Every structure is written in structure tokens, then in C-alpha cells.
Amino acid sequence: MFTGQSTGDCRLRRSGACLSAACLLVLNLFLLVLSYGYAASGTIFTIQAGSFGNRPDAIRQFDFLQGKLSEQGREYLRVEKIGKFHAVRLGKFDNRREAEEFLNANKSVLSGAIVMDAYFIPARIEKLYKGPSPAAEGVDEGDTPAAAGGETGVMIPPTVGEQIRMISGLFEKHDYESALRVVKAAVTERPDDPELNAWYGTILMKMNRHEEAMRYFRKASELLPDVPREEQIRMISDMLEKHDYENALRLAKAAVTGRPDDPELNAWYGSVLLKMDYPDKAIKYFRKASELRPDVAGYYSGTGYCLSFSGRFEEAVDEFSKALAIEPDNIDALTGLGVAYAKTGRKKQAMDIYIRLRDLESDTAARLLRIIERQP
């Protein structure tokens, strides 16, 4: 998505991917949201089993459900802190129908539960089901490469990759104190590794130690420009392809910090934020990209989709129109404009866009037509 054909931009062609493909079909996601009643941007369909004024009661229900549900049924079982309350929720469903089917199949365990369209925000998760413990599989969780050294007793220093996997695992479990100890030792050993410095900053930021965090973010950004720009984009693209959005965001942020006036890196940063359902943050970087390179249609389309995901369809019309003035057959911009027209009650203009799109991309045009027909 967000294709731009101007020279100097979108040159990366690794496995057929550039900025267009690596945005991971935000356009298709957008059409699904509007066509089939999928969760709105930033939200998912989930099941809320209960809401409690204190954490111990929520944990008790979490433990009860963990013991009663099947392994598959426990997926994304969690306790979330929402304001003053602790909500017990489970599942991340693509649409309401799937969630309701699951609830009906487990009514005996989930009495009183409801299906809801809610935000999934990792930062507010207090407890998350992680699957069978390693101990249940015959592995001691305390085992480390050093402990596994056998009779030799030789300590094998962990590689950077092993250190990062360890830090990442602790971070995902919200064990920030342990993650901090590991990353501190890693950075002491390898002070000029940009990724470790970025992790250090990320963990400190999570612990609300903002001034200290910025020290390590700055160090990472100073080191990262030593990596070729194309390699930075490749790393971000790889993270997006793996749905590793947190790491993609960290790398994109460091890349933009080091090269703040690079339009493509700004667009990549915006793309990562949009994939993470932060359209209000992403728009800043798409706008910066279009200011730096006003001849690239894709950057205006990116801004248009940020506005559309935020429900600001009137403003989105202007951005998609700018993209089409540069590239009249840009499928992303045509589709976005057609949806924006439909959502603002301009069905005739939306149908005109559908007719133009039909000859360019019939499947996308058909989905646009369904959206138009659904409007009052």
C-alpha cells in the first residue's frame, strides 16, 4: 500500500516488497472493517467474562477459567486494568460471529459473559495466559545456557541475539525489573550495539524513567545511521512481515531520529504506527513525508487512511484527491476516496469511483461496491 513511483523512493525490492507491500494490506483491512462488521480500527472482538473492583477477585476468575477451558479456549485469556476496574477477558476474534459462536459453545463456563468490541492494549494487561509451562513439558524454567554447560562448567557468553530474545521474553511477560537487569548487563558488555541501547530505552520508558530512556534512545539513533539506509528499511520490513510491530516501531523510531528528513523513513514510521492502530500518531509522519516529497502519491494516501481510520472522512477526501492528482490510477487512493465519499453520503461520486476502479482492480471494486450499498 501507499505506492509511490517517483525516483529515489520505494526502491527496495526484497522478496517483491517495498513500502507498498510491507504495509501488510492496510487497504484490505480497511475494507474488511467497513464491509463485514469487523472491529473498528484499534479494536478487536473479545469476550468479557467479568469486571471486578479489586485484582484478587479478577485473578480468581482468571484461574477458574484457566482450569475449565480447553487449551485453545484459553488463548488470550487475560486480566486488564481499565481505569479502576480489573476486567477478565479472553480471545481476539476477527468478527462478532466468531466470538458469539465461541461463547455459545462454552456457556456453562462463561455464564454471564458478553461479546464486546474493545481495544487490545498490551500495556494494560496485568496477567496473560502463556500456554503450558515449560516445567509441564519436562523442562526446568531455571535452565540457562550456562546451567546447561554440562560437566565442563564453562560459561558460554550469550550472543546478542540470545540476549535480545531473553530481554524480549521478559518484556512480554511485563517483568520489567528482570528485563532491566539483563539489558543493563548486555549494554555494559556491548555499549555500542544500537539494538541493545534501543531496548534499554524501551524498558526504561515502560518504567516511566523517561529522561534516562531518552539517553539510550539517543545513543541508539547515533549508532543506527552507521547502518545503510536500505538495511534499516529491510529490518523494518522484516519486522512488519513477521507481525513484530513493537520491534518494527522501535527500529523505525531510531531510524527517523537519525534521519529526520528522510521522507521514506517517515512514511515507514507512519506505516508501522498505522498497523499498530495509532492513526492519530501515524498521520504526523505521513504528512512530514509528503512535505518532504510532495510528488509522491502514496504519502497522501497514507494520510488519507489515517484520517479514514479515525472517522474523519471529509478530511480524507482532500488527501486522496491530492494523491490522485499526482497518480490518477492509484488504486489505494481511488479506493480510499470511494469509501470516503460513501461514508459522507455522496453515493453518486462514490459510484463514479467504483466505475473507474472496476477496470483497474475488479476484486477491490466489488468490495467497494458492497460498502457503498450498505450506506443509508
SEPARO-71891 format. One record per residue (C-alpha): residue number from 1; residue in three letters; x, z, y. Coordinates in steps of 0.25 Angstrom, whole numbers, plus 5000, padded with zeros to 4 digits. Each point is the difference from the previous one (the first is absolute). Layout:
BEGIN
{NUM, ala, {X, Z, Y}}
...
END
This chain:
BEGIN
{1, met, {5000, 5000, 5000}}
{2, phe, {5004, 4999, 5015}}
{3, thr, {5007, 4987, 4998}}
{4, gly, {5008, 4994, 5011}}
{5, gln, {5007, 4987, 4999}}
{6, ser, {5010, 5001, 5012}}
{7, thr, {5015, 4998, 4998}}
{8, gly, {5007, 5013, 4998}}
{9, asp, {4988, 5008, 4994}}
{10, cys, {4995, 5002, 4986}}
{11, arg, {5012, 4993, 4994}}
{12, leu, {5002, 5010, 4988}}
{13, arg, {4995, 4993, 4988}}
{14, arg, {5003, 5010, 4989}}
{15, ser, {4991, 4997, 4988}}
{16, gly, {4991, 4992, 5009}}
{17, ala, {4998, 5012, 5009}}
{18, cys, {5002, 5000, 5015}}
{19, leu, {4992, 5009, 5010}}
{20, ser, {4987, 4992, 4996}}
{21, ala, {5000, 5004, 4985}}
{22, ala, {5007, 5013, 5001}}
{23, cys, {4988, 5006, 5009}}
{24, leu, {4994, 5000, 4986}}
{25, leu, {4987, 4993, 5003}}
{26, val, {4994, 5009, 5011}}
{27, leu, {4991, 4988, 5003}}
{28, asn, {4994, 5001, 4986}}
{29, leu, {4999, 5015, 5001}}
{30, phe, {4993, 4998, 5013}}
{31, leu, {4990, 4990, 4994}}
{32, leu, {4997, 5009, 4988}}
{33, val, {4997, 5012, 5010}}
{34, leu, {4990, 4992, 5007}}
{35, ser, {4994, 4992, 4989}}
{36, tyr, {4998, 5010, 4988}}
{37, gly, {4998, 5013, 5007}}
{38, tyr, {5014, 5005, 4997}}
{39, ala, {5005, 5012, 5007}}
{40, ala, {5003, 4998, 5015}}
{41, ser, {5015, 4999, 5004}}
{42, gly, {5007, 5013, 4998}}
{43, thr, {4990, 5005, 4990}}
{44, ile, {4997, 5000, 4985}}
{45, phe, {4988, 5003, 4992}}
{46, thr, {5002, 5013, 4993}}
{47, ile, {4993, 5012, 4994}}
{48, gln, {4999, 5013, 5006}}
{49, ala, {4997, 5011, 4990}}
{50, gly, {5000, 5012, 5010}}
{51, ser, {5004, 5005, 5013}}
{52, phe, {5005, 5015, 5002}}
{53, gly, {5003, 5009, 5011}}
{54, asn, {5013, 5005, 4993}}
{55, arg, {5011, 4994, 4992}}
{56, pro, {4999, 5009, 4987}}
{57, asp, {4985, 4995, 4998}}
{58, ala, {5004, 4986, 5001}}
{59, ile, {5012, 5001, 4991}}
{60, arg, {4991, 5007, 4989}}
{61, gln, {4991, 4988, 5001}}
{62, phe, {5012, 4990, 4999}}
{63, asp, {5005, 5008, 4988}}
{64, phe, {4986, 4999, 4993}}
{65, leu, {4999, 4985, 5002}}
{66, gln, {5014, 4998, 4996}}
{67, gly, {4996, 5007, 4987}}
{68, lys, {4987, 4993, 4998}}
{69, leu, {5002, 4985, 5004}}
{70, ser, {5008, 4990, 4992}}
{71, glu, {5014, 4996, 5003}}
{72, gln, {4994, 4987, 5007}}
{73, gly, {4990, 5008, 5007}}
{74, arg, {5010, 5009, 5006}}
{75, glu, {5006, 4989, 5008}}
{76, tyr, {5002, 5004, 5015}}
{77, leu, {4993, 5014, 4997}}
{78, arg, {5005, 5007, 5013}}
{79, val, {4997, 5012, 5010}}
{80, glu, {5000, 4995, 5014}}
{81, lys, {5001, 5009, 5012}}
{82, ile, {4989, 4994, 5010}}
{83, gly, {4999, 5009, 5013}}
{84, lys, {4997, 5014, 4995}}
{85, phe, {4995, 4995, 4986}}
{86, his, {5006, 4997, 4987}}
{87, ala, {4994, 4988, 4993}}
{88, val, {5001, 4997, 4985}}
{89, arg, {5000, 4985, 4998}}
{90, leu, {5003, 4990, 4990}}
{91, gly, {5002, 4985, 4998}}
{92, lys, {5004, 4989, 5009}}
{93, phe, {4989, 4989, 4998}}
{94, asp, {5000, 4986, 5005}}
{95, asn, {4985, 5000, 5002}}
{96, arg, {4988, 5010, 5000}}
{97, arg, {4994, 4994, 4987}}
{98, glu, {5013, 5004, 4992}}
{99, ala, {5000, 5014, 5006}}
{100, glu, {4985, 5002, 4996}}
{101, glu, {5002, 4995, 4986}}
{102, phe, {5011, 5010, 4998}}
{103, leu, {4992, 5011, 5006}}
{104, asn, {4988, 4997, 4991}}
{105, ala, {5009, 4999, 4988}}
{106, asn, {5005, 5014, 5003}}
{107, lys, {4988, 5007, 5005}}
{108, ser, {5001, 5012, 4991}}
{109, val, {5013, 5004, 5006}}
{110, leu, {4998, 4995, 5014}}
{111, ser, {4986, 5006, 5003}}
{112, gly, {4997, 5000, 5015}}
{113, ala, {5011, 4990, 5003}}
{114, ile, {4998, 4989, 5010}}
{115, val, {5006, 4986, 5002}}
{116, met, {5006, 4998, 5014}}
{117, asp, {5008, 4990, 5009}}
{118, ala, {5012, 5009, 5004}}
{119, tyr, {5014, 4999, 5006}}
{120, phe, {5011, 5002, 4990}}
{121, ile, {5011, 5007, 5007}}
{122, pro, {5012, 5004, 4992}}
{123, ala, {5004, 5010, 5011}}
{124, arg, {4988, 5009, 4998}}
{125, ile, {5000, 5000, 4985}}
{126, glu, {5003, 5015, 4995}}
{127, lys, {5000, 4997, 4985}}
{128, leu, {5000, 4987, 4992}}
{129, tyr, {4999, 4998, 4985}}
{130, lys, {5013, 4994, 4996}}
{131, gly, {4997, 4997, 4985}}
{132, pro, {5005, 5007, 4988}}
{133, ser, {5012, 5009, 5003}}
{134, pro, {5014, 4996, 4995}}
{135, ala, {5000, 5012, 4991}}
{136, ala, {4988, 4995, 4993}}
{137, glu, {5008, 4988, 4996}}
{138, gly, {5011, 5009, 4994}}
{139, val, {5009, 4999, 5013}}
{140, asp, {5005, 5012, 5008}}
{141, glu, {4997, 4998, 5014}}
{142, gly, {5012, 5007, 5004}}
{143, asp, {5009, 4989, 4993}}
{144, thr, {5009, 4993, 5010}}
{145, pro, {5011, 4990, 4998}}
{146, ala, {5010, 5012, 5000}}
{147, ala, {4993, 5008, 4990}}
{148, ala, {4999, 4988, 4991}}
{149, gly, {5015, 4999, 5000}}
{150, gly, {5001, 5005, 4986}}
{151, glu, {5013, 5007, 4995}}
{152, thr, {5009, 4994, 5010}}
{153, gly, {4994, 5008, 5011}}
{154, val, {5005, 4989, 5010}}
{155, met, {4991, 4999, 5013}}
{156, ile, {4997, 4986, 5003}}
{157, pro, {4997, 4998, 5014}}
{158, pro, {4986, 4994, 5003}}
{159, thr, {5000, 4986, 5006}}
{160, val, {4993, 4997, 5013}}
{161, gly, {4988, 4994, 4992}}
{162, glu, {4999, 5013, 4992}}
{163, gln, {5001, 5009, 5012}}
{164, ile, {4989, 4992, 5007}}
{165, arg, {4991, 5000, 4988}}
{166, met, {5001, 5015, 4999}}
{167, ile, {4997, 5002, 5015}}
{168, ser, {4989, 4990, 4999}}
{169, gly, {4994, 5008, 4988}}
{170, leu, {5000, 5013, 5007}}
{171, phe, {4995, 4994, 5012}}
{172, glu, {4988, 4994, 4993}}
{173, lys, {4997, 5014, 4994}}
{174, his, {5000, 5006, 5014}}
{175, asp, {5012, 5008, 4996}}
{176, tyr, {5007, 4998, 5014}}
{177, glu, {5009, 5012, 4999}}
{178, ser, {5006, 4995, 4987}}
{179, ala, {5001, 4986, 5005}}
{180, leu, {5007, 5005, 5013}}
{181, arg, {5011, 5007, 4991}}
{182, val, {5002, 4988, 4992}}
{183, val, {5001, 4990, 5012}}
{184, lys, {5009, 5010, 5008}}
{185, ala, {5010, 5000, 4988}}
{186, ala, {4999, 4985, 4999}}
{187, val, {5002, 4997, 5015}}
{188, thr, {5012, 5010, 5000}}
{189, glu, {5006, 4992, 4988}}
{190, arg, {4996, 4986, 5006}}
{191, pro, {4999, 5002, 5015}}
{192, asp, {5000, 4985, 5003}}
{193, asp, {4989, 4996, 4991}}
{194, pro, {4988, 4995, 5008}}
{195, glu, {4989, 5002, 4990}}
{196, leu, {5004, 5014, 4997}}
{197, asn, {5001, 5003, 5015}}
{198, ala, {4986, 4994, 5001}}
{199, trp, {4995, 5009, 4989}}
{200, tyr, {5006, 5012, 5007}}
{201, gly, {4992, 4996, 5013}}
{202, thr, {4987, 4998, 4992}}
{203, ile, {5000, 5013, 4993}}
{204, leu, {5004, 5008, 5013}}
{205, met, {4988, 4993, 5007}}
{206, lys, {4991, 5004, 4989}}
{207, met, {5004, 5014, 5002}}
{208, asn, {4997, 4999, 5015}}
{209, arg, {5015, 5001, 5004}}
{210, his, {4999, 4988, 5009}}
{211, glu, {5013, 5001, 5008}}
{212, glu, {5008, 5001, 4988}}
{213, ala, {4993, 4989, 4993}}
{214, met, {5003, 4990, 5012}}
{215, arg, {5015, 5003, 4998}}
{216, tyr, {5000, 4994, 4986}}
{217, phe, {4990, 4989, 5004}}
{218, arg, {5010, 4996, 5011}}
{219, lys, {5012, 5001, 4990}}
{220, ala, {4992, 4991, 4990}}
{221, ser, {4997, 4990, 5011}}
{222, glu, {5014, 5000, 5004}}
{223, leu, {5005, 4997, 4986}}
{224, leu, {4989, 4990, 4996}}
{225, pro, {5003, 4989, 5010}}
{226, asp, {5013, 4998, 4992}}
{227, val, {4991, 4995, 4989}}
{228, pro, {4997, 4985, 5003}}
{229, arg, {4986, 4998, 5006}}
{230, glu, {4996, 4991, 4988}}
{231, glu, {5003, 5011, 4991}}
{232, gln, {4992, 5010, 5008}}
{233, ile, {4988, 4991, 4999}}
{234, arg, {5003, 4998, 4985}}
{235, met, {5000, 5015, 4998}}
{236, ile, {4987, 5002, 5007}}
{237, ser, {4993, 4988, 4993}}
{238, asp, {5004, 5006, 4987}}
{239, met, {4995, 5014, 5003}}
{240, leu, {4986, 4993, 5004}}
{241, glu, {5000, 4992, 4987}}
{242, lys, {5001, 5013, 4993}}
{243, his, {4990, 5007, 5008}}
{244, asp, {5010, 5010, 5004}}
{245, tyr, {4995, 5001, 5014}}
{246, glu, {5006, 5013, 5004}}
{247, asn, {5014, 4994, 4998}}
{248, ala, {4997, 4987, 5006}}
{249, leu, {4995, 5007, 5012}}
{250, arg, {5013, 5008, 5001}}
{251, leu, {5009, 4988, 4999}}
{252, ala, {4991, 4992, 5010}}
{253, lys, {5001, 5011, 5010}}
{254, ala, {5015, 5001, 4999}}
{255, ala, {5001, 4985, 5001}}
{256, val, {4992, 4999, 5012}}
{257, thr, {5007, 5012, 5006}}
{258, gly, {5013, 4993, 4998}}
{259, arg, {4995, 4986, 5005}}
{260, pro, {4988, 5004, 5009}}
{261, asp, {4999, 4986, 5006}}
{262, asp, {5000, 4992, 4987}}
{263, pro, {4985, 4994, 4999}}
{264, glu, {5000, 4998, 4985}}
{265, leu, {5005, 5014, 4997}}
{266, asn, {4989, 5005, 5010}}
{267, ala, {4990, 4992, 4992}}
{268, trp, {5005, 5006, 4987}}
{269, tyr, {4998, 5014, 5005}}
{270, gly, {4986, 4996, 5005}}
{271, ser, {4997, 4994, 4986}}
{272, val, {5005, 5013, 4993}}
{273, leu, {4991, 5009, 5009}}
{274, leu, {4988, 4991, 4998}}
{275, lys, {5002, 5000, 4985}}
{276, met, {5000, 5015, 5001}}
{277, asp, {4987, 5000, 5008}}
{278, tyr, {5005, 5003, 5013}}
{279, pro, {4995, 4989, 5008}}
{280, asp, {5001, 5007, 5013}}
{281, lys, {5015, 5003, 4998}}
{282, ala, {5002, 4986, 4995}}
{283, ile, {4995, 4993, 5012}}
{284, lys, {5011, 5004, 5009}}
{285, tyr, {5010, 4993, 4991}}
{286, phe, {4992, 4987, 4999}}
{287, arg, {4998, 5000, 5015}}
{288, lys, {5015, 5002, 5002}}
{289, ala, {5003, 4989, 4991}}
{290, ser, {4991, 4990, 5007}}
{291, glu, {5006, 5004, 5013}}
{292, leu, {5014, 4997, 4995}}
{293, arg, {4996, 4987, 4993}}
{294, pro, {4987, 4995, 5007}}
{295, asp, {5000, 4987, 4992}}
{296, val, {4998, 5006, 4986}}
{297, ala, {4985, 5000, 4996}}
{298, gly, {5002, 5010, 4989}}
{299, tyr, {5003, 5012, 5010}}
{300, tyr, {4987, 4998, 5007}}
{301, ser, {4993, 4999, 4987}}
{302, gly, {5006, 5013, 4996}}
{303, thr, {4995, 5007, 5013}}
{304, gly, {4986, 4994, 4997}}
{305, tyr, {5000, 5006, 4986}}
{306, cys, {5004, 5014, 5006}}
{307, leu, {4988, 4999, 5010}}
{308, ser, {4991, 4995, 4989}}
{309, phe, {5003, 5011, 4990}}
{310, ser, {4997, 5010, 5012}}
{311, gly, {4987, 4994, 5002}}
{312, arg, {5004, 4993, 5014}}
{313, phe, {4995, 4987, 4996}}
{314, glu, {4998, 4995, 5015}}
{315, glu, {5014, 5002, 5003}}
{316, ala, {5004, 4994, 4987}}
{317, val, {4994, 4987, 5004}}
{318, asp, {5010, 4998, 5011}}
{319, glu, {5012, 5002, 4991}}
{320, phe, {4995, 4991, 4989}}
{321, ser, {4997, 4990, 5011}}
{322, lys, {5014, 5001, 5005}}
{323, ala, {5006, 4997, 4986}}
{324, leu, {4991, 4988, 4999}}
{325, ala, {5005, 4994, 5013}}
{326, ile, {5014, 5000, 4994}}
{327, glu, {4996, 4996, 4986}}
{328, pro, {4986, 4995, 4999}}
{329, asp, {4999, 5000, 4985}}
{330, asn, {5006, 5014, 4997}}
{331, ile, {4991, 5005, 4989}}
{332, asp, {5002, 5014, 5003}}
{333, ala, {4996, 4999, 5015}}
{334, leu, {4988, 4991, 4996}}
{335, thr, {4995, 5010, 4990}}
{336, gly, {5002, 5012, 5009}}
{337, leu, {4993, 4992, 5012}}
{338, gly, {4988, 4996, 4991}}
{339, val, {4999, 5015, 4995}}
{340, ala, {5001, 5005, 5015}}
{341, tyr, {4989, 4990, 5004}}
{342, ala, {4991, 5004, 4989}}
{343, lys, {5002, 5015, 5003}}
{344, thr, {4997, 4998, 5015}}
{345, gly, {4987, 4992, 4997}}
{346, arg, {5005, 4986, 5003}}
{347, lys, {4995, 4994, 4987}}
{348, lys, {5001, 4986, 5005}}
{349, gln, {5015, 5001, 5004}}
{350, ala, {5002, 5007, 4987}}
{351, met, {4994, 4988, 4992}}
{352, asp, {5008, 4990, 5009}}
{353, ile, {5013, 5008, 4995}}
{354, tyr, {4995, 4999, 4986}}
{355, ile, {4998, 4985, 5000}}
{356, arg, {5015, 4999, 5005}}
{357, leu, {5005, 5009, 4990}}
{358, arg, {4992, 4994, 4988}}
{359, asp, {5010, 4988, 5000}}
{360, leu, {5012, 5008, 5001}}
{361, glu, {4998, 5012, 4990}}
{362, ser, {4986, 4999, 4993}}
{363, asp, {5001, 5014, 4993}}
{364, thr, {5003, 5007, 5013}}
{365, ala, {4989, 4992, 5007}}
{366, ala, {4990, 5004, 4989}}
{367, arg, {5003, 5015, 5002}}
{368, leu, {4999, 4998, 5015}}
{369, leu, {4986, 4994, 4998}}
{370, arg, {4996, 5012, 4992}}
{371, ile, {5004, 5009, 5011}}
{372, ile, {4992, 4991, 5010}}
{373, glu, {4988, 5000, 4992}}
{374, arg, {5000, 5015, 4999}}
{375, gln, {4999, 5002, 5015}}
{376, pro, {4986, 5003, 5006}}
END
